[in-house]
Amino acid sequence: MATFTDLTIGNFYLVVENEGEQITLLEPLMHTDNAVLLMHHDDYETSIWRKKSDSIFEVVDELSIDQLDNYDALFEEEDEEDDDFEEETATSKEN
């Protein structure tokens, strides 16, 4: 069984931390002697600490650079659509 010490800084992982939980996207940011700081990518980004020795139920996948670029592009399009909607709303309020 994998542990958080197995996750490499600079890589992105799809993991199931505990049996029965949903898959999450984690990015290791730094290691200390006994812990790992992770960026949890979900509806919003959250930084979380985990003990290096804590078990990971399953490492589903390690994302390649191409896969990560595709993931980022999905949310850039959403952000652009949100910005366009906000601009249209502001313009209609002015008129």
Residue pairs with C-beta under 8 A, 6 or more apart in sequence:
1 55
1 56
1 57
2 55
2 56
2 58
2 59
3 52
3 53
3 54
3 55
3 56
4 28
4 36
4 38
4 50
4 51
4 52
4 53
4 54
4 56
5 31
5 36
5 52
5 53
6 56
6 59
7 13
7 26
7 28
7 36
7 38
7 59
8 28
9 28
9 29
9 30
9 31
10 28
11 27
11 28
11 62
11 63
12 25
12 26
12 27
12 41
12 62
12 63
12 68
13 25
13 26
13 27
13 28
13 59
13 60
13 61
13 62
13 63
14 23
14 24
14 25
14 26
14 59
14 60
14 61
14 62
14 63
15 23
15 24
15 26
15 56
15 57
15 58
15 59
15 60
16 22
16 23
16 24
16 56
16 57
16 58
16 60
17 24
17 56
17 57
18 57
19 57
21 57
23 60
24 40
24 41
24 42
25 40
25 41
25 42
25 63
25 71
26 38
26 39
26 40
26 41
27 38
27 39
27 41
28 36
28 37
28 38
29 37
29 38
29 39
29 47
30 36
30 37
31 37
31 52
34 51
34 52
34 53
35 49
35 50
35 51
35 52
36 49
36 50
36 51
36 52
37 47
37 48
37 49
38 47
38 48
38 49
38 50
39 45
39 46
39 47
40 46
40 47
40 48
63 71
